[in-house]
Amino acid sequence: MVFDSIVQFVYHYFWRPYEQNLGYNYVNTFTYGIILIGLLILGDKVLKRFNITFTRKMAFSLIPFILFGSTVRVLRDAEILPRTFFLVTPSIYLVIGAIIIGCFFISQKTRNPEKSLFIMGSVLWLLALFGFELRNPLSLLYILGLFSGILCGLFVLRKLTGFLRNWLDFAALSAHFLDATATFITLDVFAYLGYWEQHPLTRLIGGLGGSYVWFYVAKLYVLVVIYVINKDVKDEGFKNLLKFAILTLGLAPGVRDLLRLAMLV
């Protein structure tokens, strides 16, 4: 009886959303968040075990792997790649994580590990882009144009006030503004295409505000999280790892939404 209840719970909140493409719910979102925190703590311990400090330079060298993961996810949505559980969120994070770990240990044998890691990730991303087919160029113009304006504003603010002086902080916030821009353009400007938001909190924000432009305001929570990390986390390596995770949570869905709209997937 208890076992049947557990099976029904797992099916309803985890497998069914994947099987029927229903998006996320509060239960699986919370669960995936807890798993992410656990993996970050485990990752930090593994790095310390090998006497490796996760630096800002290392974080930036991993960005091509995020782009690669988002592109592979879109190719799966376009059915260019097979429909498999390992190519959807959150499983794809584990797959990309495994690839990063493999490339990471290979890079440690080279003269410049960060540069080697960046090159390996870039090669993977470029290979994935061979499957990309631009069908909606106007979407790129809107998203990248609006995001470029926001980025320029952040640069000016940073220069005048010293706000977000740390480049990893700046990149993390910028990544989430890219996500907000892609969401706003997709769901408001191109609403007639029938796209819908898969994340429950974002759906709530869009529903309450009547427009996904309010998602920009919600993204300001990133500033609060970054402030808490800078204030309370003393270990520099773990601090950078947490910020990289925040960057990933903005950049991965942002790039995915941008590419999906561009491919009309």
QUIJO-V777859 format. One record per pair of residues at least 24 apart in sequence whose ideal C-beta (glycine too) atoms are under 6 Angstrom apart, sorted by sequence separation. I is the first residue (numbers start at 1). J is the second residue. D is the distance in Angstrom with one decimal. If there is no record, write none. Layout:
# QUIJO-V777859
I,J,D ; I,J,D
This chain:
# QUIJO-V777859
188,212,5.3 ; 187,212,4.7 ; 69,96,4.1 ; 150,177,5.2 ; 184,212,4.7 ; 183,212,5.3 ; 184,213,5.4 ; 65,96,5.9 ; 147,178,5.4 ; 183,215,5.3 ; 147,181,4.6 ; 65,100,5.3 ; 146,181,5.2 ; 180,215,4.6 ; 180,216,4.8 ; 143,181,5.5 ; 143,182,5.4 ; 180,219,4.9 ; 143,185,4.9 ; 142,185,4.9 ; 176,219,4.6 ; 176,222,4.9 ; 173,222,5.3 ; 80,131,4.7 ; 61,114,4.2 ; 58,114,5.6 ; 61,117,4.3 ; 65,121,4.2 ; 68,124,4.5 ; 72,128,5.5 ; 75,131,4.7 ; 57,114,5.0 ; 61,118,4.2 ; 64,121,3.1 ; 68,125,4.2 ; 71,128,4.1 ; 169,226,5.2 ; 32,90,4.9 ; 64,122,4.4 ; 67,125,4.7 ; 68,128,5.5 ; 64,125,4.9 ; 172,243,5.4 ; 179,250,4.7 ; 186,257,5.6 ; 175,247,4.9 ; 182,254,4.9 ; 172,246,4.6 ; 176,250,3.5 ; 179,253,5.3 ; 168,243,4.8 ; 172,247,4.3 ; 175,250,3.4 ; 179,254,3.5 ; 182,257,3.7 ; 186,261,5.1 ; 171,247,5.5 ; 175,251,3.9 ; 178,254,3.9 ; 182,258,4.7 ; 59,168,5.8 ; 56,168,4.8 ; 143,258,5.4 ; 139,261,4.3 ; 140,262,5.4 ; 139,262,5.2 ; 136,262,5.3 ; 134,262,5.6 ; 135,263,5.7 ; 136,264,5.2 ; 135,264,4.5 ; 133,263,6.0 ; 24,198,5.6 ; 26,200,5.5 ; 23,198,3.3 ; 24,199,5.3 ; 25,200,5.9 ; 24,200,5.9 ; 59,240,5.7 ; 66,248,5.5 ; 70,252,5.2 ; 74,256,5.8 ; 54,237,4.4 ; 73,256,5.3 ; 53,237,4.2 ; 56,240,5.6 ; 59,244,4.2 ; 66,251,5.2 ; 70,255,3.9 ; 74,259,4.4 ; 78,263,5.8 ; 54,240,4.9 ; 66,252,5.4 ; 70,256,4.3 ; 74,260,5.4 ; 54,241,4.6 ; 78,265,4.5 ; 67,255,5.9 ; 77,265,4.7 ; 44,238,4.8 ; 44,241,5.7 ; 40,245,5.7
